[in-house]
Amino acid sequence: MHRFSKLIVPVFLTLLLVSCGATPGFTSSQDTTLPNAPDYTYIDTKGNVYSISTKKLIYDPVSEDNTIDGLDDEGRHLELNIALNDYAKMAAACEQQLTTPQNELPANYTGYVIPTLTRKTAEETVQIDLSIKAVDELDYIIKPFLKDE
């Protein structure tokens, strides 16, 4: 009987651990950061600022307090925690705009701010002026995250 208990107790404990989601002998740590990932700052045609990092999306809107035209109020300041996958989607959209030649803004452009995109890494900072098409594409990817709040 003693020999049977020496066999059954470890088997029972292993089954208990596995059923709880643990895997004996294995450790899994999910790294939720990218060590050298760039930060992006996107300024749209109204002057709203979107700061994107691996962990946060910060929306700093034009408001009644800091409005350029005295009329637009684009909401409230938000700091959203984002998943690494969400960062990857936004970063890919930003990188696409940084590598795509941008058209000049049309002569009849009525925005109050020239839209820009900045990528900042430890080594360099790159900034470009954006076309209206680029603004639309970035808005399409980034703005849905703000609607969750």
N, CA and C atoms as a LAMMPS dump frame, in Angstrom:
ITEM: TIMESTEP
0
ITEM: NUMBER OF ATOMS
447
ITEM: BOX BOUNDS ff ff ff
-5.0000000000000000e+02 5.0000000000000000e+02
-5.0000000000000000e+02 5.0000000000000000e+02
-5.0000000000000000e+02 5.0000000000000000e+02
ITEM: ATOMS id mol type element x y z
1 1 1 N 0.813 -1.188 0
2 1 2 C 0 0 0
3 1 3 C 0.862 1.26 0
4 2 1 N 1.968 1.22 0.741
5 2 2 C 2.865 2.367 0.821
6 2 3 C 3.458 2.684 -0.552
7 3 1 N 3.824 1.647 -1.303
8 3 2 C 4.364 1.823 -2.639
9 3 3 C 3.31 2.443 -3.566
10 4 1 N 2.077 2.025 -3.43
11 4 2 C 0.982 2.563 -4.242
12 4 3 C 0.782 4.062 -3.964
13 5 1 N 0.86 4.474 -2.697
14 5 2 C 0.667 5.897 -2.358
15 5 3 C 1.828 6.743 -2.876
16 6 1 N 3.049 6.187 -2.916
17 6 2 C 4.172 6.929 -3.474
18 6 3 C 3.991 7.172 -4.967
19 7 1 N 3.292 6.286 -5.639
20 7 2 C 3.048 6.429 -7.06
21 7 3 C 1.841 7.324 -7.349
22 8 1 N 0.789 7.14 -6.597
23 8 2 C -0.453 7.848 -6.902
24 8 3 C -0.399 9.326 -6.495
25 9 1 N 0.288 9.679 -5.432
26 9 2 C 0.343 11.076 -4.97
27 9 3 C 1.011 11.973 -6.019
28 10 1 N 2.192 11.633 -6.567
29 10 2 C 2.772 12.496 -7.603
30 10 3 C 1.901 12.588 -8.862
31 11 1 N 1.281 11.467 -9.241
32 11 2 C 0.41 11.487 -10.407
33 11 3 C -0.788 12.4 -10.139
34 12 1 N -1.373 12.287 -8.964
35 12 2 C -2.519 13.126 -8.607
36 12 3 C -2.124 14.607 -8.588
37 13 1 N -0.986 14.947 -8.027
38 13 2 C -0.539 16.337 -7.982
39 13 3 C -0.267 16.883 -9.391
40 14 1 N 0.327 16.056 -10.241
41 14 2 C 0.578 16.479 -11.62
42 14 3 C -0.732 16.735 -12.351
43 15 1 N -1.687 15.852 -12.189
44 15 2 C -2.997 16.055 -12.813
45 15 3 C -3.677 17.308 -12.27
46 16 1 N -3.531 17.558 -10.996
47 16 2 C -4.114 18.754 -10.394
48 16 3 C -3.487 20.023 -10.972
49 17 1 N -2.167 20.039 -11.097
50 17 2 C -1.477 21.201 -11.655
51 17 3 C -1.848 21.431 -13.114
52 18 1 N -1.906 20.361 -13.887
53 18 2 C -2.24 20.488 -15.305
54 18 3 C -3.681 20.962 -15.469
55 19 1 N -4.58 20.465 -14.651
56 19 2 C -5.977 20.883 -14.77
57 19 3 C -6.162 22.348 -14.369
58 20 1 N -5.26 22.892 -13.578
59 20 2 C -5.328 24.306 -13.193
60 20 3 C -4.642 25.208 -14.217
61 21 1 N -4.078 24.624 -15.249
62 21 2 C -3.432 25.418 -16.281
63 21 3 C -1.929 25.487 -16.139
64 22 1 N -1.377 24.908 -15.107
65 22 2 C 0.07 24.923 -14.916
66 22 3 C 0.689 23.73 -15.635
67 23 1 N 1.874 23.906 -16.133
68 23 2 C 2.589 22.821 -16.777
69 23 3 C 3.879 22.606 -16.013
70 24 1 N 3.991 21.489 -15.293
71 24 2 C 5.19 21.249 -14.492
72 24 3 C 6.452 21.242 -15.352
73 25 1 N 7.466 21.907 -14.887
74 25 2 C 8.742 21.924 -15.58
75 25 3 C 8.854 22.996 -16.646
76 26 1 N 7.792 23.69 -16.958
77 26 2 C 7.809 24.733 -17.979
78 26 3 C 7.422 26.064 -17.363
79 27 1 N 8.127 27.073 -17.756
80 27 2 C 7.728 28.412 -17.351
81 27 3 C 7.459 29.202 -18.61
82 28 1 N 6.451 29.989 -18.566
83 28 2 C 6.148 30.821 -19.724
84 28 3 C 5.995 32.254 -19.255
85 29 1 N 6.863 33.083 -19.73
86 29 2 C 6.729 34.503 -19.435
87 29 3 C 6.522 35.209 -20.759
88 30 1 N 5.432 35.903 -20.852
89 30 2 C 5.142 36.621 -22.078
90 30 3 C 5.689 38.026 -21.949
91 31 1 N 6.632 38.348 -22.811
92 31 2 C 7.211 39.681 -22.803
93 31 3 C 6.243 40.614 -23.516
94 32 1 N 5.777 41.615 -22.805
95 32 2 C 4.785 42.52 -23.384
96 32 3 C 5.407 43.846 -23.785
97 33 1 N 6.692 43.857 -24.006
98 33 2 C 7.341 45.079 -24.472
99 33 3 C 8.278 44.747 -25.626
100 34 1 N 8.542 45.744 -26.409
101 34 2 C 9.561 45.645 -27.446
102 34 3 C 10.664 46.602 -27.024
103 35 1 N 11.852 46.11 -26.751
104 35 2 C 12.874 46.941 -26.125
105 35 3 C 13.256 48.215 -26.889
106 36 1 N 13.353 48.16 -28.197
107 36 2 C 13.781 49.338 -28.956
108 36 3 C 12.689 49.862 -29.878
109 37 1 N 11.449 49.659 -29.494
110 37 2 C 10.33 50.09 -30.327
111 37 3 C 10.235 51.613 -30.322
112 38 1 N 9.986 52.202 -31.481
113 38 2 C 9.876 53.661 -31.537
114 38 3 C 8.553 54.16 -30.96
115 39 1 N 8.557 55.416 -30.567
116 39 2 C 7.342 56.118 -30.172
117 39 3 C 6.936 57 -31.345
118 40 1 N 5.636 57.154 -31.52
119 40 2 C 5.113 57.963 -32.618
120 40 3 C 4.255 59.086 -32.062
121 41 1 N 4.312 60.221 -32.719
122 41 2 C 3.431 61.334 -32.404
123 41 3 C 2.789 61.768 -33.707
124 42 1 N 1.477 61.739 -33.704
125 42 2 C 0.699 62.097 -34.889
126 42 3 C -0.158 63.311 -34.539
127 43 1 N -0.073 64.35 -35.346
128 43 2 C -0.898 65.543 -35.174
129 43 3 C -1.81 65.625 -36.391
130 44 1 N -3.127 65.626 -36.14
131 44 2 C -4.073 65.642 -37.256
132 44 3 C -4.34 67.075 -37.727
133 45 1 N -5.273 67.219 -38.663
134 45 2 C -5.531 68.521 -39.294
135 45 3 C -6.176 69.535 -38.359
136 46 1 N -6.696 69.079 -37.228
137 46 2 C -7.321 70.006 -36.277
138 46 3 C -6.398 70.362 -35.123
139 47 1 N -5.262 69.701 -35.046
140 47 2 C -4.319 69.973 -33.971
141 47 3 C -4.38 68.97 -32.837
142 48 1 N -5.211 67.931 -32.963
143 48 2 C -5.252 66.875 -31.952
144 48 3 C -3.95 66.086 -32.008
145 49 1 N -3.423 65.731 -30.849
146 49 2 C -2.143 65.027 -30.771
147 49 3 C -2.383 63.609 -30.256
148 50 1 N -1.825 62.637 -30.981
149 50 2 C -1.901 61.224 -30.611
150 50 3 C -0.479 60.751 -30.361
151 51 1 N -0.184 60.353 -29.127
152 51 2 C 1.142 59.828 -28.785
153 51 3 C 1.008 58.321 -28.605
154 52 1 N 1.813 57.577 -29.349
155 52 2 C 1.699 56.124 -29.378
156 52 3 C 3.006 55.515 -28.896
157 53 1 N 2.918 54.698 -27.855
158 53 2 C 4.08 53.947 -27.382
159 53 3 C 3.65 52.491 -27.22
160 54 1 N 4.559 51.629 -26.826
161 54 2 C 4.248 50.201 -26.74
162 54 3 C 3.186 49.899 -25.695
163 55 1 N 2.979 50.79 -24.756
164 55 2 C 2.019 50.517 -23.694
165 55 3 C 0.838 51.466 -23.658
166 56 1 N 0.957 52.636 -24.281
167 56 2 C -0.103 53.638 -24.152
168 56 3 C -0.401 54.346 -25.461
169 57 1 N -1.659 54.745 -25.57
170 57 2 C -2.103 55.68 -26.591
171 57 3 C -2.615 56.883 -25.823
172 58 1 N -1.975 58.02 -26.021
173 58 2 C -2.372 59.239 -25.33
174 58 3 C -2.975 60.178 -26.359
175 59 1 N -4.193 60.604 -26.091
176 59 2 C -4.92 61.513 -26.973
177 59 3 C -5.009 62.857 -26.26
178 60 1 N -4.413 63.865 -26.858
179 60 2 C -4.434 65.209 -26.301
180 60 3 C -5.168 66.098 -27.305
181 61 1 N -6.479 66.274 -27.115
182 61 2 C -7.284 66.956 -28.128
183 61 3 C -7.235 68.471 -28.021
184 62 1 N -7.621 69.081 -29.119
185 62 2 C -7.895 70.503 -29.083
186 62 3 C -9.15 70.641 -28.228
187 63 1 N -9.136 71.558 -27.297
188 63 2 C -10.29 71.745 -26.427
189 63 3 C -10.628 73.229 -26.354
190 64 1 N -11.651 73.546 -25.609
191 64 2 C -12.022 74.947 -25.45
192 64 3 C -10.865 75.751 -24.872
193 65 1 N -10.049 75.099 -24.042
194 65 2 C -8.922 75.799 -23.403
195 65 3 C -7.774 76.062 -24.358
196 66 1 N -7.497 75.131 -25.278
197 66 2 C -6.33 75.298 -26.148
198 66 3 C -6.691 75.288 -27.623
199 67 1 N -7.9 75.673 -27.959
200 67 2 C -8.342 75.65 -29.338
201 67 3 C -7.611 76.685 -30.181
202 68 1 N -7.449 76.359 -31.437
203 68 2 C -6.776 77.267 -32.359
204 68 3 C -7.788 78.218 -32.982
205 69 1 N -8.974 77.694 -33.304
206 69 2 C -9.952 78.515 -34.013
207 69 3 C -11.062 79.065 -33.123
208 70 1 N -11.06 78.715 -31.844
209 70 2 C -12.073 79.226 -30.944
210 70 3 C -13.401 78.489 -31.03
211 71 1 N -13.524 77.503 -31.916
212 71 2 C -14.799 76.825 -32.102
213 71 3 C -14.743 75.34 -31.781
214 72 1 N -13.755 74.652 -32.316
215 72 2 C -13.716 73.197 -32.189
216 72 3 C -13.354 72.759 -30.781
217 73 1 N -14.061 71.774 -30.301
218 73 2 C -13.719 71.094 -29.063
219 73 3 C -13.718 69.619 -29.406
220 74 1 N -12.553 69.02 -29.423
221 74 2 C -12.395 67.654 -29.911
222 74 3 C -12.424 66.602 -28.807
223 75 1 N -13.034 66.889 -27.679
224 75 2 C -13.167 65.875 -26.643
225 75 3 C -12.27 66.138 -25.454
226 76 1 N -11.974 65.068 -24.753
227 76 2 C -11.172 65.19 -23.537
228 76 3 C -9.898 64.37 -23.641
229 77 1 N -8.929 64.732 -22.841
230 77 2 C -7.635 64.046 -22.782
231 77 3 C -7.859 62.598 -22.348
232 78 1 N -7.226 61.664 -23.048
233 78 2 C -7.33 60.251 -22.701
234 78 3 C -5.954 59.615 -22.689
235 79 1 N -5.74 58.735 -21.73
236 79 2 C -4.551 57.89 -21.703
237 79 3 C -5.047 56.457 -21.632
238 80 1 N -4.846 55.721 -22.721
239 80 2 C -5.35 54.364 -22.817
240 80 3 C -4.208 53.363 -22.788
241 81 1 N -4.328 52.352 -21.948
242 81 2 C -3.379 51.248 -21.989
243 81 3 C -3.729 50.412 -23.212
244 82 1 N -2.718 50.042 -23.969
245 82 2 C -2.958 49.258 -25.172
246 82 3 C -2.122 47.983 -25.135
247 83 1 N -2.625 46.981 -25.83
248 83 2 C -1.9 45.715 -25.954
249 83 3 C -0.801 45.872 -26.999
250 84 1 N 0.152 44.991 -26.934
251 84 2 C 1.264 45.03 -27.88
252 84 3 C 0.777 44.848 -29.316
253 85 1 N -0.246 44.039 -29.517
254 85 2 C -0.808 43.856 -30.857
255 85 3 C -1.413 45.153 -31.382
256 86 1 N -2.076 45.9 -30.503
257 86 2 C -2.658 47.184 -30.909
258 86 3 C -1.558 48.178 -31.281
259 87 1 N -0.488 48.189 -30.489
260 87 2 C 0.653 49.047 -30.818
261 87 3 C 1.21 48.66 -32.191
262 88 1 N 1.32 47.363 -32.425
263 88 2 C 1.885 46.895 -33.697
264 88 3 C 1.045 47.367 -34.884
265 89 1 N -0.284 47.351 -34.752
266 89 2 C -1.154 47.827 -35.822
267 89 3 C -0.923 49.312 -36.096
268 90 1 N -0.895 50.099 -35.029
269 90 2 C -0.703 51.542 -35.192
270 90 3 C 0.701 51.856 -35.707
271 91 1 N 1.705 51.145 -35.195
272 91 2 C 3.083 51.367 -35.638
273 91 3 C 3.24 51.013 -37.115
274 92 1 N 2.592 49.946 -37.558
275 92 2 C 2.666 49.566 -38.976
276 92 3 C 2.043 50.648 -39.854
277 93 1 N 0.921 51.209 -39.417
278 93 2 C 0.284 52.29 -40.185
279 93 3 C 1.192 53.52 -40.23
280 94 1 N 1.838 53.822 -39.126
281 94 2 C 2.761 54.965 -39.09
282 94 3 C 3.961 54.719 -39.996
283 95 1 N 4.535 53.529 -39.918
284 95 2 C 5.69 53.208 -40.756
285 95 3 C 5.34 53.267 -42.231
286 96 1 N 4.123 52.824 -42.571
287 96 2 C 3.694 52.892 -43.961
288 96 3 C 3.681 54.343 -44.441
289 97 1 N 3.197 55.252 -43.611
290 97 2 C 3.154 56.664 -44.006
291 97 3 C 4.555 57.269 -44.074
292 98 1 N 5.444 56.82 -43.199
293 98 2 C 6.815 57.348 -43.217
294 98 3 C 7.567 56.92 -44.472
295 99 1 N 7.2 55.772 -45.04
296 99 2 C 7.903 55.279 -46.231
297 99 3 C 7.188 55.617 -47.538
298 100 1 N 5.98 56.165 -47.441
299 100 2 C 5.213 56.534 -48.632
300 100 3 C 5.444 58.002 -48.954
301 101 1 N 5.736 58.323 -50.214
302 101 2 C 5.871 59.747 -50.562
303 101 3 C 4.538 60.468 -50.303
304 102 1 N 4.619 61.596 -49.629
305 102 2 C 3.425 62.346 -49.26
306 102 3 C 3.161 63.458 -50.271
307 103 1 N 1.913 63.58 -50.681
308 103 2 C 1.521 64.685 -51.544
309 103 3 C 1.441 65.964 -50.722
310 104 1 N 1.68 67.076 -51.38
311 104 2 C 1.534 68.352 -50.678
312 104 3 C 0.069 68.598 -50.388
313 105 1 N -0.189 69.391 -49.358
314 105 2 C -1.558 69.742 -49.057
315 105 3 C -2.112 70.599 -50.182
316 106 1 N -3.378 70.45 -50.531
317 106 2 C -3.941 71.231 -51.629
318 106 3 C -3.964 72.728 -51.304
319 107 1 N -4 73.533 -52.349
320 107 2 C -3.992 74.989 -52.168
321 107 3 C -5.214 75.462 -51.393
322 108 1 N -6.32 74.744 -51.497
323 108 2 C -7.531 75.144 -50.784
324 108 3 C -7.664 74.478 -49.413
325 109 1 N -6.57 73.982 -48.862
326 109 2 C -6.572 73.337 -47.547
327 109 3 C -7.037 74.332 -46.497
328 110 1 N -8.034 73.946 -45.711
329 110 2 C -8.604 74.866 -44.716
330 110 3 C -8.283 74.474 -43.286
331 111 1 N -7.426 73.476 -43.097
332 111 2 C -7.062 73.078 -41.74
333 111 3 C -6.259 74.16 -41.044
334 112 1 N -6.245 74.117 -39.734
335 112 2 C -5.54 75.125 -38.95
336 112 3 C -4.116 74.704 -38.613
337 113 1 N -3.836 73.441 -38.825
338 113 2 C -2.533 72.875 -38.484
339 113 3 C -2.055 72.024 -39.646
340 114 1 N -0.767 72.037 -39.909
341 114 2 C -0.2 71.117 -40.899
342 114 3 C -0.028 69.768 -40.201
343 115 1 N -0.688 68.724 -40.695
344 115 2 C -0.593 67.421 -40.039
345 115 3 C 0.817 66.846 -40.165
346 116 1 N 1.3 66.282 -39.072
347 116 2 C 2.651 65.726 -39.057
348 116 3 C 2.667 64.363 -38.377
349 117 1 N 3.72 63.621 -38.664
350 117 2 C 3.974 62.338 -38.023
351 117 3 C 5.444 62.316 -37.626
352 118 1 N 5.699 61.969 -36.377
353 118 2 C 7.066 61.91 -35.862
354 118 3 C 7.329 60.517 -35.309
355 119 1 N 8.471 59.95 -35.68
356 119 2 C 8.946 58.684 -35.11
357 119 3 C 10.195 58.997 -34.314
358 120 1 N 10.185 58.596 -33.041
359 120 2 C 11.333 58.87 -32.177
360 120 3 C 11.892 57.559 -31.635
361 121 1 N 13.192 57.368 -31.874
362 121 2 C 13.914 56.232 -31.299
363 121 3 C 15.063 56.787 -30.471
364 122 1 N 15.809 55.904 -29.86
365 122 2 C 16.953 56.349 -29.069
366 122 3 C 18.021 57 -29.947
367 123 1 N 18.098 56.579 -31.22
368 123 2 C 19.134 57.067 -32.116
369 123 3 C 18.73 58.293 -32.924
370 124 1 N 17.435 58.379 -33.308
371 124 2 C 17.048 59.456 -34.213
372 124 3 C 15.584 59.838 -34.054
373 125 1 N 15.28 60.996 -34.581
374 125 2 C 13.904 61.469 -34.661
375 125 3 C 13.632 61.866 -36.102
376 126 1 N 12.539 61.323 -36.648
377 126 2 C 12.154 61.61 -38.031
378 126 3 C 10.764 62.233 -38.006
379 127 1 N 10.592 63.348 -38.73
380 127 2 C 9.292 64.002 -38.802
381 127 3 C 8.954 64.311 -40.251
382 128 1 N 7.693 64.057 -40.621
383 128 2 C 7.236 64.374 -41.976
384 128 3 C 5.896 65.096 -41.892
385 129 1 N 5.624 65.902 -42.911
386 129 2 C 4.299 66.485 -43.081
387 129 3 C 3.454 65.47 -43.842
388 130 1 N 2.196 65.371 -43.458
389 130 2 C 1.319 64.361 -44.035
390 130 3 C 0.365 64.942 -45.068
391 131 1 N -0.013 64.107 -46.015
392 131 2 C -1.046 64.465 -46.985
393 131 3 C -2.417 64.194 -46.358
394 132 1 N -3.463 64.674 -46.99
395 132 2 C -4.825 64.421 -46.509
396 132 3 C -5.136 62.923 -46.553
397 133 1 N -4.668 62.231 -47.588
398 133 2 C -4.875 60.782 -47.69
399 133 3 C -4.21 60.068 -46.505
400 134 1 N -3.004 60.48 -46.148
401 134 2 C -2.296 59.867 -45.02
402 134 3 C -3.044 60.107 -43.713
403 135 1 N -3.582 61.305 -43.543
404 135 2 C -4.367 61.62 -42.344
405 135 3 C -5.581 60.701 -42.266
406 136 1 N -6.272 60.537 -43.384
407 136 2 C -7.437 59.653 -43.409
408 136 3 C -7.053 58.224 -43.043
409 137 1 N -5.934 57.747 -43.561
410 137 2 C -5.502 56.373 -43.28
411 137 3 C -5.109 56.197 -41.815
412 138 1 N -4.411 57.16 -41.248
413 138 2 C -4.049 57.064 -39.832
414 138 3 C -5.282 57.182 -38.938
415 139 1 N -6.186 58.091 -39.282
416 139 2 C -7.424 58.225 -38.506
417 139 3 C -8.209 56.918 -38.502
418 140 1 N -8.225 56.235 -39.639
419 140 2 C -8.961 54.98 -39.771
420 140 3 C -8.43 53.914 -38.805
421 141 1 N -7.131 53.913 -38.58
422 141 2 C -6.52 52.916 -37.685
423 141 3 C -6.581 53.357 -36.223
424 142 1 N -6.294 54.618 -35.946
425 142 2 C -6.113 55.068 -34.562
426 142 3 C -7.424 55.47 -33.861
427 143 1 N -8.283 56.192 -34.541
428 143 2 C -9.479 56.736 -33.869
429 143 3 C -10.422 55.695 -33.291
430 144 1 N -10.566 54.508 -33.861
431 144 2 C -11.458 53.516 -33.215
432 144 3 C -11.049 53.156 -31.79
433 145 1 N -9.79 53.267 -31.461
434 145 2 C -9.353 52.975 -30.082
435 145 3 C -9.928 53.987 -29.102
436 146 1 N -10.179 55.2 -29.543
437 146 2 C -10.714 56.241 -28.664
438 146 3 C -12.195 56.033 -28.386
439 147 1 N -12.89 55.376 -29.263
440 147 2 C -14.33 55.18 -29.099
441 147 3 C -14.649 54.171 -28.005
442 148 1 N -13.675 53.369 -27.601
443 148 2 C -13.887 52.384 -26.535
444 148 3 C -14.049 53.058 -25.177
445 149 1 N -13.578 54.275 -25.074
446 149 2 C -13.609 54.968 -23.78
447 149 3 C -14.829 55.815 -23.626
